[in-house]
Amino acid sequence: MPYKVRNFTYNGFMGKCDKGYAPYTAEFTKWSDDPGVAEFKCSDGKTRLIPTFAIEGDTECPLPPQDYSHKVIFGSPSHS
């Protein structure tokens, strides 16, 4: 199920939601090594790392649990 993506800023350590929504939807692919950040296949054909705080969607179909055994404290910066 595709998720709406809020505009966001993420510096690899912390992030925030900005006003509005990204011009694409996103489908979960897999978890990254960065806690709370997953890889999503987006409706514009791109694959992006998106922090889950920026994802909005059906709570009836939650994301799978993330494995924290290989966590990274600092991730890659990204934005919507």
DRENNU-65792 format. One line per field, with one value per atom (N, C-alpha, C, O, CB): residue number from 1; residue in three letters; atom name; x, y, z. Coordinates in pm, 1 decimal. Each point is the difference from the previous one (the first is absolute). Glycine has a CB too. Layout:
resi: (NUM|...)
resn: (ALA|...)
name: (CA|...)
east: (X|...)
north: (Y|...)
up: (Z|...)
// end
This chain:
resi: (1|1|1|1|1|2|2|2|2|2|3|3|3|3|3|4|4|4|4|4|5|5|5|5|5|6|6|6|6|6|7|7|7|7|7|8|8|8|8|8|9|9|9|9|9|10|10|10|10|10|11|11|11|11|11|12|12|12|12|12|13|13|13|13|13|14|14|14|14|14|15|15|15|15|15|16|16|16|16|16|17|17|17|17|17|18|18|18|18|18|19|19|19|19|19|20|20|20|20|20|21|21|21|21|21|22|22|22|22|22|23|23|23|23|23|24|24|24|24|24|25|25|25|25|25|26|26|26|26|26|27|27|27|27|27|28|28|28|28|28|29|29|29|29|29|30|30|30|30|30|31|31|31|31|31|32|32|32|32|32|33|33|33|33|33|34|34|34|34|34|35|35|35|35|35|36|36|36|36|36|37|37|37|37|37|38|38|38|38|38|39|39|39|39|39|40|40|40|40|40|41|41|41|41|41|42|42|42|42|42|43|43|43|43|43|44|44|44|44|44|45|45|45|45|45|46|46|46|46|46|47|47|47|47|47|48|48|48|48|48|49|49|49|49|49|50|50|50|50|50|51|51|51|51|51|52|52|52|52|52|53|53|53|53|53|54|54|54|54|54|55|55|55|55|55|56|56|56|56|56|57|57|57|57|57|58|58|58|58|58|59|59|59|59|59|60|60|60|60|60|61|61|61|61|61|62|62|62|62|62|63|63|63|63|63|64|64|64|64|64|65|65|65|65|65|66|66|66|66|66|67|67|67|67|67|68|68|68|68|68|69|69|69|69|69|70|70|70|70|70|71|71|71|71|71|72|72|72|72|72|73|73|73|73|73|74|74|74|74|74|75|75|75|75|75|76|76|76|76|76|77|77|77|77|77|78|78|78|78|78|79|79|79|79|79|80|80|80|80|80)
resn: (MET|MET|MET|MET|MET|PRO|PRO|PRO|PRO|PRO|TYR|TYR|TYR|TYR|TYR|LYS|LYS|LYS|LYS|LYS|VAL|VAL|VAL|VAL|VAL|ARG|ARG|ARG|ARG|ARG|ASN|ASN|ASN|ASN|ASN|PHE|PHE|PHE|PHE|PHE|THR|THR|THR|THR|THR|TYR|TYR|TYR|TYR|TYR|ASN|ASN|ASN|ASN|ASN|GLY|GLY|GLY|GLY|GLY|PHE|PHE|PHE|PHE|PHE|MET|MET|MET|MET|MET|GLY|GLY|GLY|GLY|GLY|LYS|LYS|LYS|LYS|LYS|CYS|CYS|CYS|CYS|CYS|ASP|ASP|ASP|ASP|ASP|LYS|LYS|LYS|LYS|LYS|GLY|GLY|GLY|GLY|GLY|TYR|TYR|TYR|TYR|TYR|ALA|ALA|ALA|ALA|ALA|PRO|PRO|PRO|PRO|PRO|TYR|TYR|TYR|TYR|TYR|THR|THR|THR|THR|THR|ALA|ALA|ALA|ALA|ALA|GLU|GLU|GLU|GLU|GLU|PHE|PHE|PHE|PHE|PHE|THR|THR|THR|THR|THR|LYS|LYS|LYS|LYS|LYS|TRP|TRP|TRP|TRP|TRP|SER|SER|SER|SER|SER|ASP|ASP|ASP|ASP|ASP|ASP|ASP|ASP|ASP|ASP|PRO|PRO|PRO|PRO|PRO|GLY|GLY|GLY|GLY|GLY|VAL|VAL|VAL|VAL|VAL|ALA|ALA|ALA|ALA|ALA|GLU|GLU|GLU|GLU|GLU|PHE|PHE|PHE|PHE|PHE|LYS|LYS|LYS|LYS|LYS|CYS|CYS|CYS|CYS|CYS|SER|SER|SER|SER|SER|ASP|ASP|ASP|ASP|ASP|GLY|GLY|GLY|GLY|GLY|LYS|LYS|LYS|LYS|LYS|THR|THR|THR|THR|THR|ARG|ARG|ARG|ARG|ARG|LEU|LEU|LEU|LEU|LEU|ILE|ILE|ILE|ILE|ILE|PRO|PRO|PRO|PRO|PRO|THR|THR|THR|THR|THR|PHE|PHE|PHE|PHE|PHE|ALA|ALA|ALA|ALA|ALA|ILE|ILE|ILE|ILE|ILE|GLU|GLU|GLU|GLU|GLU|GLY|GLY|GLY|GLY|GLY|ASP|ASP|ASP|ASP|ASP|THR|THR|THR|THR|THR|GLU|GLU|GLU|GLU|GLU|CYS|CYS|CYS|CYS|CYS|PRO|PRO|PRO|PRO|PRO|LEU|LEU|LEU|LEU|LEU|PRO|PRO|PRO|PRO|PRO|PRO|PRO|PRO|PRO|PRO|GLN|GLN|GLN|GLN|GLN|ASP|ASP|ASP|ASP|ASP|TYR|TYR|TYR|TYR|TYR|SER|SER|SER|SER|SER|HIS|HIS|HIS|HIS|HIS|LYS|LYS|LYS|LYS|LYS|VAL|VAL|VAL|VAL|VAL|ILE|ILE|ILE|ILE|ILE|PHE|PHE|PHE|PHE|PHE|GLY|GLY|GLY|GLY|GLY|SER|SER|SER|SER|SER|PRO|PRO|PRO|PRO|PRO|SER|SER|SER|SER|SER|HIS|HIS|HIS|HIS|HIS|SER|SER|SER|SER|SER)
name: (N|CA|C|O|CB|N|CA|C|O|CB|N|CA|C|O|CB|N|CA|C|O|CB|N|CA|C|O|CB|N|CA|C|O|CB|N|CA|C|O|CB|N|CA|C|O|CB|N|CA|C|O|CB|N|CA|C|O|CB|N|CA|C|O|CB|N|CA|C|O|CB|N|CA|C|O|CB|N|CA|C|O|CB|N|CA|C|O|CB|N|CA|C|O|CB|N|CA|C|O|CB|N|CA|C|O|CB|N|CA|C|O|CB|N|CA|C|O|CB|N|CA|C|O|CB|N|CA|C|O|CB|N|CA|C|O|CB|N|CA|C|O|CB|N|CA|C|O|CB|N|CA|C|O|CB|N|CA|C|O|CB|N|CA|C|O|CB|N|CA|C|O|CB|N|CA|C|O|CB|N|CA|C|O|CB|N|CA|C|O|CB|N|CA|C|O|CB|N|CA|C|O|CB|N|CA|C|O|CB|N|CA|C|O|CB|N|CA|C|O|CB|N|CA|C|O|CB|N|CA|C|O|CB|N|CA|C|O|CB|N|CA|C|O|CB|N|CA|C|O|CB|N|CA|C|O|CB|N|CA|C|O|CB|N|CA|C|O|CB|N|CA|C|O|CB|N|CA|C|O|CB|N|CA|C|O|CB|N|CA|C|O|CB|N|CA|C|O|CB|N|CA|C|O|CB|N|CA|C|O|CB|N|CA|C|O|CB|N|CA|C|O|CB|N|CA|C|O|CB|N|CA|C|O|CB|N|CA|C|O|CB|N|CA|C|O|CB|N|CA|C|O|CB|N|CA|C|O|CB|N|CA|C|O|CB|N|CA|C|O|CB|N|CA|C|O|CB|N|CA|C|O|CB|N|CA|C|O|CB|N|CA|C|O|CB|N|CA|C|O|CB|N|CA|C|O|CB|N|CA|C|O|CB|N|CA|C|O|CB|N|CA|C|O|CB|N|CA|C|O|CB|N|CA|C|O|CB|N|CA|C|O|CB|N|CA|C|O|CB|N|CA|C|O|CB|N|CA|C|O|CB|N|CA|C|O|CB|N|CA|C|O|CB|N|CA|C|O|CB)
east: (84.0|-84.0|88.5|91.1|-275.1|159.1|83.3|-29.3|-113.5|121.5|95.7|-8.7|17.5|74.0|14.6|-156.6|28.1|128.0|28.8|-276.6|325.1|126.4|-5.1|-14.6|140.4|-113.7|7.9|136.5|99.0|-259.9|167.1|129.3|79.3|-54.6|-40.0|221.7|82.2|143.7|44.6|-193.8|219.3|144.2|58.7|-50.5|30.7|125.5|63.6|150.2|47.9|-250.1|277.2|144.4|81.0|121.8|-158.7|-29.0|69.7|1.4|39.7|99.1|-182.6|-5.9|-138.1|-54.1|298.4|-300.6|-134.3|-65.8|66.3|3.4|-199.2|-69.8|-128.0|-35.1|133.9|-169.1|-126.4|-86.3|49.7|58.3|-237.0|-93.4|-12.0|-4.3|-123.5|122.5|-20.2|-144.8|-73.4|320.3|-287.4|-136.9|-22.7|89.1|-95.5|-113.4|-40.9|43.8|55.0|-47.3|-34.7|28.4|88.9|-3.7|-215.7|298.7|83.5|-91.1|-111.7|303.8|-146.5|-83.0|1.8|-13.3|57.7|-28.4|2.3|-53.6|-6.6|204.4|-235.5|-32.5|113.2|84.9|-337.0|253.1|112.1|-49.3|-93.7|242.4|-83.8|-29.3|124.4|110.5|-280.6|149.6|110.1|70.7|-64.0|-58.3|256.9|81.8|72.2|-14.3|43.5|49.1|75.2|50.2|5.0|63.6|-31.9|58.9|144.9|69.7|-224.3|200.1|142.5|67.7|-65.3|19.0|176.3|72.3|-18.1|43.6|123.2|-229.7|-24.7|-134.1|-102.4|238.2|-138.8|-125.9|-108.2|21.9|110.4|-248.9|-113.6|-1.4|-87.0|84.7|97.1|9.1|-8.3|68.2|72.6|-225.7|-18.8|20.0|-7.1|-153.1|185.2|8.3|-141.8|-70.9|313.3|-281.4|-132.5|13.6|83.2|-186.5|21.9|-12.0|-108.9|-113.2|188.2|-42.3|-92.3|-70.6|49.8|94.8|-261.9|-84.7|63.7|-44.8|-152.6|300.3|70.2|113.7|78.4|-136.6|66.6|100.0|130.8|86.7|-189.6|119.9|124.5|-11.7|-109.5|155.9|67.3|8.7|63.4|103.9|-84.8|-83.5|47.8|7.4|-74.0|-24.5|190.9|3.1|-87.9|25.7|210.0|-339.5|-95.8|-16.9|-26.6|-92.9|134.8|-25.8|-149.4|-82.9|283.6|-233.7|-140.6|-84.9|-122.5|196.9|-12.9|-81.1|-65.7|-96.9|248.2|-100.7|-54.6|-103.5|-55.0|270.8|-242.1|-92.6|-139.5|-16.7|206.1|-289.1|-139.0|-73.3|14.9|-8.6|-85.0|-73.4|-91.5|-27.0|212.4|-232.3|-95.5|63.4|93.4|-212.3|69.6|54.3|-45.4|49.1|-45.2|-96.1|-43.2|110.5|1.6|-241.8|331.6|108.8|132.7|64.4|-211.3|189.4|122.7|126.4|-1.0|-115.6|223.1|129.5|46.2|-34.7|94.2|19.0|51.3|98.1|56.9|-86.0|49.0|96.0|140.9|38.9|-179.2|214.5|137.2|96.0|-16.4|-44.9|162.5|105.0|108.4|65.1|-114.2|68.6|98.1|137.8|86.8|-274.3|210.3|128.2|115.3|116.0|-241.1|95.0|104.0|-18.1|30.9|-15.0|-64.7|-33.1|123.9|110.3|-310.3|177.0|101.2|-47.5|-118.4|190.2|16.7|-41.1|-24.3|-92.6|222.6|-51.1|-17.4|-29.3|71.4|83.0|-256.3|-37.7|36.0|70.4|-254.8|135.7|25.6|-103.0|-118.5|219.5|-60.6|-95.9|-93.8|40.5|125.8|-291.9|-96.4|-106.6|-7.5|50.4|-124.5|-110.5|-102.7|27.1|126.0|-272.7|-108.2|18.1|-80.6|-73.8)
north: (-117.9|117.9|124.3|10.3|-134.8|218.3|121.0|94.3|11.8|-32.4|85.7|98.0|140.2|19.5|-187.8|265.4|139.5|35.5|-56.3|115.3|34.7|40.7|149.3|81.4|-265.6|218.4|141.7|52.3|-73.0|42.2|157.2|61.8|-5.6|22.5|130.7|-182.9|-16.6|40.0|10.4|-194.1|205.6|21.0|-98.1|-12.1|260.4|-318.0|-98.8|9.3|-11.3|-142.6|174.3|18.4|-124.2|8.2|229.1|-352.3|-123.0|-28.9|-108.4|143.5|62.7|-16.6|35.1|-69.3|120.1|58.3|41.7|70.2|38.1|-16.0|-5.4|62.9|65.9|-2.5|-163.5|225.9|64.7|-2.1|-7.7|153.9|-139.1|12.4|147.1|86.5|-294.3|234.8|134.1|10.3|-98.8|121.8|92.2|19.0|-78.5|-9.9|237.9|-283.5|-62.5|-144.4|-62.1|284.5|-273.2|-139.3|-8.7|86.7|-155.5|-36.9|-26.3|-32.7|-47.6|-36.9|109.0|-25.6|-146.2|-28.6|262.2|-324.2|-143.5|-76.7|53.2|-24.6|-152.5|-91.3|-101.4|-8.4|38.9|-107.4|-91.3|-134.7|-7.8|203.1|-301.7|-136.1|-56.9|6.8|-41.0|-22.0|-56.8|-109.3|-86.7|139.7|-47.3|-103.6|-81.3|-122.0|265.6|-72.7|-67.3|104.5|119.1|-306.6|141.5|88.0|29.7|-85.9|-6.1|211.5|33.1|-36.2|-49.9|239.8|-164.9|-23.3|116.4|-8.0|-130.4|244.8|118.0|-16.7|-11.7|158.3|-148.3|-21.3|99.9|121.1|-212.2|37.8|84.1|48.6|78.4|-10.8|-112.6|41.2|-124.2|-99.7|302.9|-195.2|-114.7|41.8|117.8|-221.1|3.9|21.2|-14.5|-95.7|8.4|182.2|-1.5|16.3|77.2|18.6|-168.2|17.1|104.4|-19.3|-222.1|350.7|111.6|0.3|-54.8|185.8|-67.8|-1.6|71.5|-18.4|10.6|88.4|65.7|-86.7|44.9|177.4|-348.0|-93.5|0.0|-83.1|112.9|60.3|6.8|-83.2|-21.2|250.9|-276.0|-67.7|98.4|59.4|-292.1|249.4|99.2|-59.7|-92.2|275.4|-127.6|-27.4|105.8|119.6|-223.8|60.3|92.1|-34.6|-115.4|144.5|69.7|-26.0|-22.0|66.2|73.0|-230.8|-37.1|110.6|-4.9|-228.6|333.4|109.9|79.2|72.1|-58.5|-25.8|72.9|-80.9|49.4|72.9|-244.5|-88.4|9.6|-5.7|-150.0|170.3|-1.8|-104.3|-5.8|250.9|-327.0|-101.3|-79.1|37.5|-50.3|-95.8|-86.8|-71.1|-78.2|48.3|55.9|-66.1|-145.4|-74.0|295.1|-262.4|-140.1|-88.0|-121.3|194.6|-11.8|-74.8|61.7|69.0|-129.0|36.3|64.1|-55.7|-107.8|145.7|37.6|-46.3|-118.6|-10.0|243.3|-323.4|-113.5|48.8|108.3|-261.0|74.5|38.8|15.4|-71.8|-47.3|212.0|22.5|-77.8|-4.7|233.7|-290.3|-72.2|100.4|57.9|-275.2|237.8|97.0|-59.9|68.8|54.8|-248.8|-63.1|58.0|-14.2|-192.4|271.4|58.9|150.5|58.7|-272.4|276.5|142.1|86.9|-34.9|-10.3|158.9|102.2|122.3|33.5|-123.5|156.4|115.5|120.3|77.0|-163.9|105.2|111.2|-54.7|-87.8|233.5|-95.7|-44.9|103.0|97.0|-230.1|111.6|91.5|112.4|-27.0|-160.3|311.4|108.8|-21.0|-55.7|211.3|-111.2|-9.4|105.6|64.9|-311.1|263.3|96.8|-40.1|-82.4|269.7|-127.3|-36.4|69.9|-17.3|-20.0)
up: (0.0|0.0|0.0|82.2|39.4|-211.7|-4.0|116.6|46.2|-294.6|293.3|107.6|-57.3|-96.4|262.7|-106.9|-30.0|74.2|105.6|-138.6|-22.6|60.7|28.4|-91.1|-29.2|245.8|36.2|-41.0|6.2|187.8|-235.9|-25.4|129.8|108.0|-289.6|170.7|119.5|-26.1|-114.3|189.3|33.1|-1.6|100.6|111.7|-178.1|27.8|86.9|-20.1|-112.8|103.2|117.0|-13.4|34.8|15.5|36.5|-39.6|33.1|149.3|42.8|-243.2|279.3|144.4|53.9|86.1|-72.5|-65.9|39.6|-116.7|-96.4|337.7|-232.3|-109.8|45.3|118.0|-270.3|55.2|28.4|-124.9|-112.4|286.9|-152.3|-111.8|-35.9|87.5|-16.5|-198.6|-50.9|-49.0|3.5|-68.8|21.0|-48.3|-128.7|-84.4|190.1|-119.7|-123.9|-16.1|90.9|-187.0|-24.1|-33.3|-123.5|-87.3|188.0|-106.3|-117.5|-118.4|20.1|125.4|-267.5|-118.6|-45.1|-119.0|50.1|162.2|-30.7|119.9|110.8|-267.1|134.1|109.0|10.0|-88.8|55.9|141.4|22.8|50.5|79.6|-30.1|-97.4|45.6|67.3|-53.9|-132.4|305.2|78.0|-79.5|-59.5|272.9|-213.4|-62.2|106.9|7.9|-212.8|287.4|106.4|98.0|-30.7|-125.4|273.2|99.9|-34.7|-54.1|228.4|-144.0|-13.1|132.6|91.6|-260.1|178.6|124.9|97.3|114.8|-240.3|81.2|82.0|70.8|-67.2|-89.9|288.5|72.1|-40.0|-0.5|189.9|-222.8|-35.7|-143.6|-38.0|270.6|-312.5|-140.2|-88.4|23.8|37.3|-163.3|-89.0|-145.0|-34.9|199.0|-246.3|-144.0|-56.5|31.1|-42.8|-70.1|-62.3|-151.2|-47.6|257.6|-284.2|-144.7|-19.8|44.4|-99.6|-10.5|-12.0|-135.6|-98.3|254.6|-158.4|-119.8|-119.2|-113.2|263.4|-127.3|-111.3|-54.4|-83.5|183.1|-51.1|-50.1|76.8|-27.4|-190.7|312.8|76.8|127.4|52.1|-144.9|141.7|128.7|96.8|-29.0|-76.9|222.4|96.4|139.5|34.3|-173.6|219.9|143.0|65.5|-13.7|6.1|78.7|58.8|147.5|33.7|-256.0|310.9|141.5|21.7|-62.3|128.6|20.6|16.0|60.9|-10.4|34.6|39.4|51.6|-113.1|23.9|175.0|-320.7|-114.4|-79.0|-98.4|85.3|55.0|-71.3|60.2|121.9|-178.1|-29.9|44.0|-82.2|-122.1|190.0|-1.2|-73.3|88.8|114.1|-272.3|105.2|65.2|118.7|-17.4|-200.1|336.4|118.9|10.0|85.2|30.4|-200.5|-4.2|-58.2|21.1|-46.3|-47.3|-64.7|43.6|-79.1|-121.9|326.7|50.1|-66.2|-59.4|276.9|-205.6|-50.1|84.0|117.6|-198.4|20.8|78.4|106.5|-13.6|-185.4|304.0|103.8|-57.6|-92.2|263.1|-116.1|-45.0|88.9|122.0|-209.7|24.8|71.9|38.8|-87.0|-38.9|254.5|47.6|25.4|53.8|46.1|-136.4|29.5|-82.4|38.6|19.5|-170.5|-85.1|-10.4|-103.7|-26.2|234.3|-6.7|-15.8|42.2|97.7|-202.0|-18.2|77.0|-5.1|-224.4|299.7|78.7|-90.3|25.5|170.8|-299.5|-92.2|-138.7|-48.6|185.4|-199.5|-133.6|-104.8|28.2|70.7|-220.7|-110.2|0.2|19.7|-154.3|113.6|-8.7|-118.6|-102.0|208.5|-93.8|-109.6|18.0|104.3|-129.1|-75.7|5.4|-104.5|-87.2|167.5|-70.2|-93.3|-128.6|-91.5|277.0)
// end
